[in-house]
């Protein structure tokens, strides 16, 4: 059994760009002097069980990312492929060229979650070995309300017990055969999910949850860079 990683990194990062002098996609913004994408690659490259990492980027960024990969010593372990117009299309493009067998494991991780740790990656792999599908999830802290949207605004219809809620993070891991089948069914039906788990759930598979952490957040807005710097500094002192 082998483990592969897909990093969809074809997003434009419009929310981040709105608060930055540069309109560079957020995966290329620097965190502690290094592009966010490189931090994420390092996290997975440091896990011995991982056989290969596939990064899906916009066509005009392929050569740029290949240069980053070579510069930071990932040549041979990282393959750069063209992404699509959506996250699902980017993952599908990478999945199409992945040399994985049905029982191999595929982890999909947000390129802009650079603070993922090796222990969480290992727990996700172990959960997929047992359950065939698993995601990292963070238990909800705030009270969750279900609402109905009206012309006058949102109206609460119910309160959802927090023990039934997790906030989905990544990596999200699956047996390769299951993920390919789920993506093929979604493509045939024109279904686009919000994450890989939603596509696999639609295919009828149960998905386990691995405990996540607050540090494994997705860098989306300008203030997130400062928070990531804080976590990096704290990790360096540990």
C-alpha positions as CSV (number, residue, x, y, z in Angstrom):
1,X,0.0,0.0,0.0
2,X,1.3,3.4,-1.0
3,X,0.2,6.9,0.1
4,X,-0.1,9.8,-2.3
5,X,-1.0,13.5,-1.7
6,X,-2.9,15.9,-3.9
7,X,-2.6,19.6,-3.2
8,X,-5.2,21.6,-5.2
9,X,-3.4,25.0,-5.6
10,X,-5.2,26.6,-8.5
11,X,-7.2,29.2,-6.5
12,X,-6.9,32.9,-7.1
13,X,-7.3,33.9,-3.5
14,X,-9.6,36.9,-4.1
15,X,-10.3,37.5,-0.4
16,X,-6.7,37.6,0.4
17,X,-5.8,39.8,-2.6
18,X,-8.3,42.4,-1.6
19,X,-6.3,43.2,1.4
20,X,-2.8,42.9,-0.1
21,X,-0.7,45.3,-2.2
22,X,0.1,42.3,-4.4
23,X,-2.6,40.3,-6.1
24,X,-0.4,37.2,-6.0
25,X,-2.4,34.0,-5.3
26,X,-2.3,33.3,-1.6
27,X,-0.4,30.0,-1.9
28,X,2.6,32.1,-3.2
29,X,2.5,34.7,-0.4
30,X,5.4,34.4,2.0
31,X,5.2,33.1,5.5
32,X,8.4,33.5,7.5
33,X,10.2,34.3,4.2
34,X,9.0,31.2,2.4
35,X,6.0,30.7,0.1
36,X,3.0,29.2,1.9
37,X,2.9,26.3,-0.7
38,X,6.5,25.3,0.2
39,X,5.6,25.1,3.9
40,X,2.7,22.8,3.0
41,X,4.9,20.7,0.8
42,X,7.5,20.3,3.6
43,X,4.9,19.1,6.0
44,X,4.0,16.1,3.7
45,X,7.5,15.5,2.3
46,X,8.7,14.9,5.9
47,X,6.3,12.0,6.3
48,X,8.2,8.8,5.2
49,X,5.0,6.9,4.3
50,X,4.2,9.3,1.5
51,X,5.2,8.0,-2.0
52,X,4.5,11.1,-4.0
53,X,2.9,14.6,-3.9
54,X,0.9,16.0,-6.8
55,X,0.3,19.8,-6.9
56,X,-2.5,21.1,-9.2
57,X,-2.0,24.7,-10.3
58,X,-3.3,27.1,-12.9
59,X,-1.7,26.5,-16.3
60,X,0.2,29.8,-16.2
61,X,1.7,28.9,-12.9
62,X,3.1,25.4,-13.8
63,X,6.6,26.6,-14.6
64,X,6.7,28.9,-11.6
65,X,5.8,26.0,-9.3
66,X,8.2,23.6,-10.9
67,X,11.0,26.2,-10.2
68,X,9.9,26.5,-6.6
69,X,9.9,22.7,-6.3
70,X,13.4,22.4,-7.7
71,X,14.7,25.3,-5.6
72,X,13.5,23.8,-2.4
73,X,14.8,20.3,-3.0
74,X,11.5,18.5,-3.8
75,X,12.5,17.3,-7.3
76,X,11.6,13.6,-7.7
77,X,8.9,13.7,-4.9
78,X,6.6,16.4,-6.3
79,X,4.8,16.4,-9.6
80,X,3.1,19.6,-10.9
81,X,0.0,19.2,-13.0
82,X,-2.5,21.6,-14.5
83,X,-5.5,22.3,-12.3
84,X,-9.0,23.2,-13.3
85,X,-11.6,26.0,-12.8
86,X,-12.8,24.4,-9.6
87,X,-11.3,22.6,-6.7
88,X,-13.0,19.4,-7.8
89,X,-11.7,19.7,-11.3
90,X,-8.1,20.3,-10.0
91,X,-8.3,17.2,-7.8
92,X,-9.8,15.2,-10.7
93,X,-6.9,16.2,-13.0
94,X,-4.3,15.1,-10.4
95,X,-6.3,11.9,-9.7
96,X,-6.2,11.1,-13.4
97,X,-2.4,10.9,-13.5
98,X,-1.9,9.4,-10.1
99,X,-0.2,6.0,-10.4
100,X,-2.2,4.5,-7.5
101,X,-3.9,1.1,-7.2
102,X,-7.4,0.7,-5.8
103,X,-6.2,0.0,-2.2
104,X,-3.6,2.8,-2.1
105,X,-4.4,5.9,-0.1
106,X,-4.9,9.4,-1.5
107,X,-4.8,12.4,0.8
108,X,-6.2,15.7,-0.5
109,X,-5.0,18.8,1.4
110,X,-5.6,22.5,1.0
111,X,-2.3,24.1,-0.2
112,X,-2.9,27.0,2.1
113,X,-3.1,25.0,5.3
114,X,0.7,25.1,5.9
115,X,0.6,24.2,9.6
116,X,-0.6,20.6,9.3
117,X,1.5,18.4,11.5
118,X,3.0,14.9,10.9
119,X,1.0,13.3,13.7
120,X,-2.3,14.4,12.2
121,X,-1.2,13.2,8.8
122,X,-0.3,9.8,10.3
123,X,-3.6,9.5,12.1
124,X,-5.5,10.3,8.9
125,X,-3.6,7.6,7.1
126,X,-4.4,5.1,9.8
127,X,-8.0,6.0,9.8
128,X,-8.2,5.5,6.0
129,X,-6.6,2.1,6.4
130,X,-9.4,1.1,8.8
131,X,-12.4,2.9,7.4
132,X,-11.5,3.6,3.7
133,X,-12.4,7.2,4.0
134,X,-11.5,9.8,6.7
135,X,-11.2,13.6,7.1
136,X,-9.7,15.8,9.7
137,X,-12.4,17.7,11.6
138,X,-12.4,20.3,14.4
139,X,-15.2,20.0,17.0
140,X,-17.5,23.0,17.0
141,X,-17.0,25.5,19.9
142,X,-19.6,28.0,19.2
143,X,-23.4,27.3,19.4
144,X,-24.6,26.4,15.9
145,X,-27.9,27.8,14.6
146,X,-29.8,26.6,11.6
147,X,-31.5,29.5,9.8
148,X,-34.0,30.2,7.1
149,X,-33.1,33.0,4.7
150,X,-35.9,35.6,4.2
151,X,-36.2,39.0,2.5
152,X,-35.8,40.5,6.0
153,X,-32.7,38.5,6.9
154,X,-31.9,35.2,8.5
155,X,-34.4,33.7,11.0
156,X,-33.3,30.9,13.4
157,X,-35.2,27.6,12.8
158,X,-33.3,25.4,15.3
159,X,-30.2,25.0,17.4
160,X,-28.0,22.1,16.4
161,X,-26.3,20.3,19.3
162,X,-22.5,20.9,19.1
163,X,-21.7,17.2,19.6
164,X,-23.2,16.5,16.2
165,X,-21.0,19.1,14.4
166,X,-17.4,19.2,13.3
167,X,-15.7,21.8,11.1
168,X,-14.1,20.0,8.2
169,X,-10.4,20.5,7.7
170,X,-7.9,18.7,5.6
171,X,-6.2,16.3,4.8
172,X,-9.2,14.3,3.6
173,X,-8.1,10.7,2.8
174,X,-9.6,7.9,0.8
175,X,-8.8,4.6,-0.8
176,X,-7.8,5.5,-4.4
177,X,-10.5,3.2,-5.9
178,X,-13.2,4.7,-3.8
179,X,-12.2,8.3,-4.6
180,X,-12.0,7.6,-8.4
181,X,-15.4,5.9,-8.4
182,X,-17.0,8.7,-6.4
183,X,-15.5,11.4,-8.7
184,X,-16.6,9.5,-11.9
185,X,-20.1,9.3,-10.6
186,X,-20.1,13.0,-9.7
187,X,-18.8,13.9,-13.1
188,X,-21.4,11.8,-14.9
189,X,-24.2,13.5,-12.9
190,X,-22.8,17.0,-13.0
191,X,-22.5,17.1,-9.2
192,X,-19.9,19.5,-7.6
193,X,-19.2,19.1,-3.9
194,X,-17.8,21.5,-1.4
195,X,-15.0,19.1,-0.6
196,X,-13.9,15.6,-1.4
197,X,-15.8,14.1,1.5
198,X,-19.1,15.4,0.1
199,X,-18.4,13.7,-3.2
200,X,-17.5,10.4,-1.4
201,X,-20.5,10.7,0.9
202,X,-22.8,11.1,-2.1
203,X,-21.4,7.8,-3.5
204,X,-22.7,6.0,-0.3
205,X,-19.5,5.6,1.6
206,X,-19.1,6.3,5.4
207,X,-16.4,8.9,6.2
208,X,-14.6,8.8,9.6
209,X,-13.4,11.9,11.4
210,X,-9.9,12.4,12.8
211,X,-9.5,15.1,15.5
212,X,-7.9,18.3,14.1
213,X,-6.5,21.4,15.7
214,X,-7.0,25.2,15.6
215,X,-3.5,25.6,14.1
216,X,-4.5,23.7,11.0
217,X,-6.5,26.6,9.6
218,X,-6.9,27.7,6.0
219,X,-5.1,31.0,5.2
220,X,-7.8,33.0,3.6
221,X,-7.7,36.6,4.7
222,X,-4.8,39.0,5.4
223,X,-5.0,38.7,9.1
224,X,-4.5,34.9,8.8
225,X,-0.8,35.5,7.9
226,X,-0.1,37.1,11.2
227,X,-1.8,34.2,13.0
228,X,0.2,31.7,11.0
229,X,3.4,33.5,11.9
230,X,2.4,33.3,15.6
231,X,1.9,29.5,15.4
232,X,5.1,29.0,13.5
233,X,7.1,31.0,16.1
234,X,5.5,29.0,18.9
235,X,6.2,25.7,17.2
236,X,9.9,26.8,16.8
237,X,10.2,27.4,20.5
238,X,8.6,24.0,21.4
